[in-house]
Amino acid sequence: MQKHAYLIMAHGSWKILEKLLRLLDSERHDIFLHIDKKVTDAPDVSRWVSRSGLFLLEPRDVVWADYSQTQCEFRLLEAAMRKGDYSYYHLLSGVDMPVKPVGDIYRFFEESGKNFLGFHQYYGAVSKKSERVKYYHPLVQLHCFRRHKSLKGLDRVGEYAQRLLRVDRLKKTGWKVRDGYNWFSIRGDFGACVLENEPKLEKMFRKTIASDEMAFHTVCINTDYYDTIYDDTNVQKGCLRAIDWQRGLPYVWGSAPGKVDSDFEELMSSEYMFARKFDENHMEIVDRIYDALKNKD
């Protein structure tokens, strides 16, 4: 029996992470966990896992939307590929939950044989996010970039200046750029292809905003692996993750008044395997999912 590797990026929300790890705990899985270097109150997570192999990566300082986030994903994937020959590699955050029994998830992916990436659709138009890769965004590596409108304003001025100067960092790459959800479930051969192209990806995406939402998709679209995608027409179905950007940024499941029951039913009856995101201030839906799945295989 080939195992699956779960690659998890966490920076807090320990109550949710505990439920996630306990549900994933299985002889069919190994878990590779990165906890952000800025975290100072991390618990002993090993007590939540007894059947899976659990491997903690050296903490890195991950900055929102910076290339460091993409690098963290690469390091998780690399660590798992060094450890074993897994048939699937699933990237999750520490505030995600499965919404199907882990045995059903395992069997579904094993029978599918596809790669699961969620691609945004633009129907002929070029994604603004992809377009911005042509220009350098050095301020994104600052921790305070996300919170300060002045820095974002300076970034837009810098992009405008580069546009006038006809800067195009993609001109010589010969690659198209695509984007979508960064959370994925991929086969080992595609994972190896991504890591082989890491030097090229770093040149393309360092000092770029939200490179984690483009790196894997860009490799896929420029190689034969695009033919292995499960669904390239619907971003959620493509990665089998329930992520709602219509009601939030994204919507926190179970957070709307009186919506716990309907959100729970929506998730558990959906076609998706995982869902994000959840919040410790709204644990009722997390607990309900956990109780519904904890004894199922």
C-alpha positions as CSV (number, residue, x, y, z in Angstrom):
1,M,0.0,0.0,0.0
2,Q,1.4,3.4,-1.0
3,K,1.1,6.2,1.5
4,H,0.0,9.7,1.0
5,A,1.9,12.7,2.4
6,Y,0.1,15.6,4.0
7,L,2.0,18.9,3.9
8,I,0.7,21.3,6.5
9,M,1.5,25.0,7.0
10,A,0.5,26.3,10.4
11,H,0.9,29.5,12.4
12,G,-1.5,29.1,15.3
13,S,-5.1,28.0,15.8
14,W,-4.0,25.0,17.8
15,K,-7.5,23.7,18.6
16,I,-8.2,23.4,14.9
17,L,-4.8,21.9,14.1
18,E,-5.4,19.3,16.8
19,K,-8.7,18.2,15.2
20,L,-7.1,18.2,11.7
21,L,-4.1,16.0,12.8
22,R,-6.3,13.6,14.7
23,L,-8.5,13.1,11.7
24,L,-5.5,12.6,9.4
25,D,-3.8,10.2,11.7
26,S,-3.6,6.9,9.8
27,E,-1.2,4.2,8.8
28,R,-1.9,5.3,5.2
29,H,-0.5,8.8,5.8
30,D,2.7,10.6,6.9
31,I,2.4,14.2,8.0
32,F,4.9,16.9,7.3
33,L,4.3,20.0,9.4
34,H,5.8,23.5,9.2
35,I,5.1,25.9,12.1
36,D,6.0,29.5,11.4
37,K,9.2,30.8,13.0
38,K,7.3,33.8,14.5
39,V,5.2,31.4,16.6
40,T,6.3,31.3,20.3
41,D,3.5,29.2,21.9
42,A,3.5,26.1,19.8
43,P,2.3,23.0,21.7
44,D,3.7,19.5,21.6
45,V,1.8,18.4,18.4
46,S,3.2,14.9,18.5
47,R,0.7,13.9,21.2
48,W,-2.1,14.3,18.6
49,V,-0.6,11.7,16.2
50,S,0.0,8.0,16.9
51,R,-0.4,6.1,13.7
52,S,1.0,8.4,11.1
53,G,4.7,9.4,10.8
54,L,5.0,13.0,11.9
55,F,7.9,15.1,10.6
56,L,8.4,18.7,11.8
57,L,10.3,21.0,9.4
58,E,12.8,23.6,10.6
59,P,10.8,26.8,11.2
60,R,11.0,29.5,8.6
61,D,9.8,33.1,8.7
62,V,6.9,33.0,6.2
63,V,5.5,36.4,5.1
64,W,2.0,36.7,3.6
65,A,2.0,36.8,-0.2
66,D,5.8,36.8,-0.3
67,Y,8.0,34.3,-2.1
68,S,8.8,32.8,1.3
69,Q,5.4,31.2,1.3
70,T,6.1,29.5,-2.0
71,Q,9.5,28.4,-0.7
72,C,7.9,26.9,2.4
73,E,5.6,24.8,0.1
74,F,8.7,23.7,-1.9
75,R,10.5,22.7,1.3
76,L,7.5,20.7,2.6
77,L,7.2,18.9,-0.8
78,E,11.0,18.3,-0.9
79,A,11.1,16.9,2.6
80,A,8.3,14.5,1.9
81,M,9.9,13.4,-1.4
82,R,13.2,12.7,0.3
83,K,11.4,10.7,3.0
84,G,9.4,8.3,0.9
85,D,7.8,7.6,-2.5
86,Y,4.2,8.7,-1.8
87,S,1.5,8.5,-4.4
88,Y,-0.1,11.8,-3.4
89,Y,1.0,15.0,-1.7
90,H,-1.7,17.1,-0.2
91,L,-1.0,20.7,0.8
92,L,-3.2,22.0,3.6
93,S,-3.2,24.9,6.0
94,G,-3.5,24.5,9.8
95,V,-7.1,25.9,9.6
96,D,-8.4,23.4,7.1
97,M,-10.5,20.3,7.7
98,P,-11.3,17.2,5.8
99,V,-15.0,16.8,5.0
100,K,-14.9,13.2,4.0
101,P,-13.6,10.1,6.0
102,V,-9.9,9.8,5.4
103,G,-10.3,6.3,4.0
104,D,-12.7,7.6,1.4
105,I,-10.2,10.4,0.6
106,Y,-7.4,7.9,0.2
107,R,-9.4,5.6,-2.0
108,F,-10.7,8.4,-4.2
109,F,-7.3,9.8,-5.0
110,E,-5.8,6.3,-5.6
111,E,-8.5,5.5,-8.0
112,S,-8.4,8.8,-9.8
113,G,-4.7,9.1,-10.7
114,K,-5.2,12.8,-11.6
115,N,-3.5,15.9,-10.4
116,F,-5.7,18.3,-8.4
117,L,-5.0,22.0,-8.9
118,G,-7.7,24.7,-8.9
119,F,-7.2,27.0,-11.9
120,H,-8.9,30.5,-12.1
121,Q,-10.8,31.0,-15.3
122,Y,-10.6,34.3,-17.3
123,Y,-12.1,33.2,-20.6
124,G,-9.6,34.9,-22.9
125,A,-8.7,37.8,-20.6
126,V,-5.3,37.9,-18.8
127,S,-5.4,37.6,-15.0
128,K,-4.3,40.9,-13.3
129,K,-2.3,38.8,-10.9
130,S,-0.5,37.0,-13.7
131,E,0.1,40.3,-15.5
132,R,1.8,41.7,-12.4
133,V,4.4,39.0,-12.5
134,K,6.1,41.0,-15.2
135,Y,7.1,43.6,-12.6
136,Y,9.1,43.6,-9.4
137,H,7.4,44.1,-6.1
138,P,10.2,44.3,-3.5
139,L,8.0,45.7,-0.7
140,V,6.0,42.5,-0.4
141,Q,8.7,40.9,1.6
142,L,8.1,43.3,4.5
143,H,6.0,42.0,7.4
144,C,4.0,45.2,7.5
145,F,3.2,45.3,3.8
146,R,-0.2,43.7,4.2
147,R,-1.3,46.2,6.9
148,H,-0.1,49.5,5.5
149,K,-1.9,51.3,2.6
150,S,1.0,53.6,2.1
151,L,3.3,50.7,1.2
152,K,0.7,49.3,-1.1
153,G,0.5,52.7,-2.7
154,L,4.2,52.8,-3.2
155,D,4.1,49.3,-4.7
156,R,1.5,50.5,-7.3
157,V,3.7,53.5,-8.1
158,G,6.6,51.3,-8.6
159,E,4.6,49.0,-10.9
160,Y,3.4,51.9,-12.9
161,A,7.0,53.2,-13.3
162,Q,8.1,49.7,-14.5
163,R,5.2,49.6,-16.9
164,L,6.4,52.9,-18.4
165,L,9.9,51.6,-18.7
166,R,8.6,48.4,-20.3
167,V,10.1,46.1,-17.7
168,D,9.1,42.5,-18.4
169,R,10.8,39.9,-16.3
170,L,9.0,37.1,-18.2
171,K,10.2,38.1,-21.7
172,K,13.0,35.5,-21.8
173,T,11.4,32.7,-19.9
174,G,9.2,31.4,-22.7
175,W,6.6,30.4,-20.2
176,K,3.0,31.4,-19.8
177,V,1.7,32.2,-16.3
178,R,-1.5,30.8,-14.8
179,D,-2.9,31.1,-11.3
180,G,-5.5,29.6,-8.9
181,Y,-5.7,28.2,-5.4
182,N,-2.4,27.3,-3.9
183,W,-3.8,24.3,-2.0
184,F,-3.3,21.1,-4.0
185,S,-3.3,17.3,-4.2
186,I,-0.6,16.2,-6.6
187,R,1.2,13.0,-7.7
188,G,4.8,12.5,-7.0
189,D,5.9,12.8,-10.6
190,F,4.4,16.2,-10.9
191,G,5.9,17.2,-7.6
192,A,9.3,16.2,-8.8
193,C,8.8,18.3,-12.0
194,V,8.0,21.3,-9.9
195,L,11.1,20.9,-7.8
196,E,13.3,20.4,-10.9
197,N,12.1,23.8,-12.1
198,E,12.5,25.6,-8.8
199,P,15.5,27.7,-10.0
200,K,13.4,29.0,-12.9
201,L,10.4,29.6,-10.7
202,E,12.5,31.6,-8.2
203,K,13.8,33.8,-11.0
204,M,10.2,34.4,-12.2
205,F,8.4,34.8,-8.9
206,R,10.8,36.2,-6.3
207,K,9.6,39.7,-5.3
208,T,6.2,39.0,-6.8
209,I,2.9,39.2,-5.0
210,A,1.1,35.9,-4.2
211,S,3.6,33.7,-6.1
212,D,2.3,30.7,-4.2
213,E,-0.9,31.0,-6.2
214,M,1.0,30.8,-9.5
215,A,4.1,28.6,-9.2
216,F,2.6,25.1,-9.4
217,H,0.0,26.2,-12.0
218,T,2.7,27.8,-14.2
219,V,4.7,24.6,-14.2
220,C,1.6,22.6,-15.0
221,I,0.4,24.8,-17.9
222,N,3.9,24.8,-19.5
223,T,4.4,21.0,-19.4
224,D,2.6,17.9,-20.4
225,Y,1.1,17.7,-16.9
226,Y,-1.7,20.0,-17.8
227,D,-3.3,16.9,-19.5
228,T,-3.4,15.2,-16.1
229,I,-5.5,17.9,-14.3
230,Y,-8.8,16.6,-12.8
231,D,-10.8,19.7,-13.7
232,D,-9.6,23.0,-15.1
233,T,-13.0,24.6,-15.5
234,N,-13.9,25.2,-11.8
235,V,-11.3,26.4,-9.3
236,Q,-12.9,24.6,-6.3
237,K,-13.6,21.4,-8.1
238,G,-10.1,21.4,-9.6
239,C,-8.5,21.0,-6.1
240,L,-11.5,19.5,-4.4
241,R,-11.5,22.1,-1.7
242,A,-14.5,24.1,-0.5
243,I,-13.3,27.7,-0.3
244,D,-15.9,30.4,-0.5
245,W,-14.7,33.8,-1.7
246,Q,-18.2,35.1,-2.3
247,R,-19.1,35.5,1.3
248,G,-15.7,36.3,2.7
249,L,-11.9,36.6,2.2
250,P,-12.4,33.7,2.3
251,Y,-15.6,32.9,4.2
252,V,-15.1,31.4,7.7
253,W,-17.3,28.3,7.8
254,G,-19.8,28.4,10.7
255,S,-19.2,32.1,11.4
256,A,-22.4,33.6,10.1
257,P,-25.2,33.9,12.7
258,G,-27.5,30.9,12.5
259,K,-25.5,29.2,9.7
260,V,-23.7,26.4,11.5
261,D,-26.3,23.8,10.6
262,S,-26.5,24.8,6.9
263,D,-22.8,25.3,6.6
264,F,-22.2,21.8,8.1
265,E,-24.7,20.2,5.8
266,E,-23.3,22.0,2.8
267,L,-19.7,20.8,3.5
268,M,-20.5,17.3,4.4
269,S,-22.8,16.7,1.4
270,S,-20.4,18.5,-1.1
271,E,-18.2,16.8,-3.7
272,Y,-15.1,18.2,-2.0
273,M,-12.6,16.4,0.1
274,F,-11.3,19.3,2.2
275,A,-12.6,22.7,3.3
276,R,-11.1,26.0,4.4
277,K,-11.1,28.1,6.3
278,F,-12.1,27.7,10.0
279,D,-11.6,29.9,13.0
280,E,-11.1,29.1,16.7
281,N,-13.8,31.7,17.6
282,H,-16.3,29.5,15.7
283,M,-15.3,26.0,16.9
284,E,-18.9,24.5,16.9
285,I,-18.7,23.6,13.2
286,V,-15.1,22.2,13.6
287,D,-16.2,20.0,16.5
288,R,-19.2,18.8,14.5
289,I,-17.1,17.8,11.5
290,Y,-14.6,16.1,13.9
291,D,-17.4,14.2,15.6
292,A,-18.9,13.1,12.3
293,L,-15.6,11.8,10.9
294,K,-13.5,10.6,13.9
295,N,-14.6,7.0,13.9
296,K,-15.0,6.6,10.2
297,D,-12.4,5.1,7.8
